[in-house]
Amino acid sequence: MIPINILLIDDHALFAKSLEIALEDYPEIDHFYSLHSIENTTANIEKFKPDITLIDINLSNISSEDGLQLAKSIINSKCKTKIVMLTGYDLPVYRHEAQKIGVSGFINKNIMPDKLLQILMEINQGRSYFPMSSEHIEELTNSEKQILQLLADGYKRKEIASKLYASERTISNHIQHIFDKLEVSSSLEAVTKGIKLGYIQPHYE
């Protein structure tokens, strides 16, 4: 088996170093590189020629965009590397979005090195890895996501209507659609489930 090159893009240097140490003794890994900046990402991919590029979703310390947006731009640039999300934000919405943009895998950071390496070798051979979720998602529209986020931020229907230049009736209809899709019966339940599914953006520290 030909050893593979791995590139990690993560905003936590300690995690990057820990992963490098965890993988350095495996003969399956040829080189392990890490980036703590998203500047010149595609140029660095061309330089290091990684078989697989691992990207975290939360890159808030180094970027205004998240890892999914970065992954999408790398895929669109036609760089010859397989993209895998390696993240602590293991939520159904993020997994769904990752599959939609064409990444090759979605892995929770809470994984043992042996298992991680096994998955990466399989991905390198052309397989994809997306663990099944018990949650079924009927995807919310962009308007519904925006309204759900405003509900989470504490806005009332009247305030949301004013903020979005819509009638209260329109907002109420949107909220009812959100309730139906998330299978809930109150704003509180919708917000709670929205956080669980990843529709409501975490406030990064």
Secondary structure, DSSP 4 states (H G I P E B T S, - for coil): ---EEEEEE-S-HHHHHHHHHHHTT-TTEEEEEEES--TTHHHHHHHH--SEEEE-S--TTT-SS-HHHHHHHHHHTT-SSEEEEEES---HHHHHHHHHHT-SEEEESS--HHHHHHHHHHHHTT--B----SS---PPPHHHHHHHHHHHTT--HHHHHHHTT--HHHHHHHHHHHHHHHT-SSHHHHHHHHHHHT-SPP---
